[in-house]
Amino acid sequence: PYGIAIHADNMYISSSVNHTVSRYSLTDMSLVKKVGGIGPTNGQFNEPRQITTDPTGRVFITDKCNFRICIYDRDLRHFNNIRHQSISDPYDVKVSGDHLYVLCPFDNPYIHVFTLDGEKLHSLITPGPGTR
């Protein structure tokens, strides 16, 4: 496992080795659904990493080697992808209010801010090594 997110009675876990995302019921810890497999098309991943959810239950997944953020509904049905030239090697993703924050630390030291529909708003430069 690589990433984990909780929403209501669901737990979502990513596996960058198997290129999958699984949904478990927190009620009895049973596997409800698994999606993925390696590839670039909708429903596939190439190293899914971090996961977060929004208040409606949508699931946002960093798809590292496909350079995108994948969006699924709470039942793990593919909804949309966010692709932007600034998303390279996405590592982490967080939702706050109506904004999506994407951390891409390896190729550029930025946190990119998007709307939940994928419109880029701005970028924040992060401090480099040795910066206080």
C-alpha positions in Angstrom: 0.0 0.0 0.0 1.1 3.6 -0.6 -1.8 6.0 0.1 -4.9 5.9 2.2 -8.0 8.0 2.5 -11.2 7.7 4.6 -14.6 9.0 3.7 -17.8 8.1 5.7 -17.7 4.3 6.0 -15.2 3.8 3.1 -11.4 3.4 3.1 -9.5 3.8 -0.1 -6.0 2.3 -0.5 -3.6 2.8 -3.4 -0.9 0.3 -4.4 1.8 1.7 -6.6 3.3 -1.8 -7.1 0.0 -3.4 -8.5 -1.2 -0.1 -10.0 -4.6 -0.3 -8.3 -6.9 1.5 -5.9 -9.1 -0.5 -3.6 -12.2 0.5 -1.6 -12.9 -1.2 1.7 -15.9 -1.1 3.9 -15.0 0.2 7.4 -18.0 -1.6 8.8 -16.5 -5.1 8.3 -13.2 -4.3 6.5 -14.3 -6.2 3.4 -13.0 -5.4 -0.1 -15.8 -3.7 -1.9 -14.1 -2.9 -5.2 -10.7 -2.7 -6.9 -9.9 -0.7 -10.0 -6.8 -0.2 -12.1 -4.0 -2.1 -13.7 -1.0 -0.6 -15.4 -1.7 1.8 -18.3 -2.5 5.3 -19.4 -6.3 5.1 -20.1 -9.2 5.9 -17.9 -9.5 3.3 -15.2 -5.8 2.5 -15.3 -2.8 3.8 -13.3 0.9 4.0 -13.6 2.1 4.2 -9.9 -0.9 5.6 -8.1 0.3 7.3 -4.9 -1.6 9.6 -2.6 -5.3 9.7 -2.2 -7.7 12.3 -0.7 -11.5 12.8 -0.8 -13.7 15.9 -0.9 -16.8 16.4 1.2 -19.1 14.8 -1.5 -17.0 11.6 -1.5 -15.1 12.1 -4.7 -11.7 10.4 -4.7 -8.6 12.2 -6.0 -5.6 10.0 -6.8 -2.1 11.1 -7.8 -1.2 9.0 -10.9 2.6 9.6 -10.8 3.9 8.3 -14.1 0.8 9.3 -16.1 1.3 12.9 -14.9 -2.3 13.4 -13.8 -4.8 13.5 -11.0 -7.5 10.9 -11.4 -11.0 11.6 -10.0 -13.4 8.9 -9.1 -16.8 8.9 -7.5 -17.2 7.3 -4.0 -18.0 3.9 -5.7 -14.7 4.1 -7.7 -16.3 4.9 -11.0 -14.0 7.0 -13.1 -15.3 10.6 -13.3 -12.5 12.8 -14.7 -8.8 13.5 -15.0 -6.9 16.7 -14.3 -3.9 17.1 -16.6 -1.9 20.3 -16.8 1.6 21.1 -18.0 2.6 21.9 -14.5 1.7 18.5 -13.1 4.8 16.4 -13.5 5.5 13.6 -11.1 2.6 14.4 -8.8 3.4 13.2 -5.3 0.6 14.4 -3.0 -2.9 15.8 -3.3 -5.2 17.5 -0.7 -8.6 19.1 -0.9 -9.6 22.1 1.1 -12.9 23.8 0.5 -13.2 24.1 -3.3 -9.5 24.0 -4.0 -7.2 21.1 -4.9 -3.6 21.3 -3.9 -1.0 19.2 -5.8 2.5 18.8 -4.6 5.1 18.1 -7.4 8.4 18.2 -5.4 10.8 16.2 -7.6 10.8 18.1 -10.9 9.8 21.5 -9.5 9.4 22.9 -6.0 5.8 23.9 -6.3 2.4 23.3 -4.9 -0.1 23.9 -7.7 -3.6 25.0 -6.8 -6.6 24.0 -8.9 -10.4 24.2 -8.7 -12.0 20.8 -8.2 -12.9 20.9 -11.9 -9.3 21.2 -12.9 -8.9 24.9 -13.6 -5.4 26.0 -12.5 -5.5 29.0 -10.2 -1.9 29.6 -9.2 1.3 28.0 -7.9 3.1 28.4 -4.7 6.9 28.0 -4.6 8.1 25.8 -1.7 11.3 26.4 0.2 14.3 24.5 -0.9 16.8 22.6 1.2 18.3 24.6 3.9 15.7 27.3 3.8 14.1 28.3 7.1 
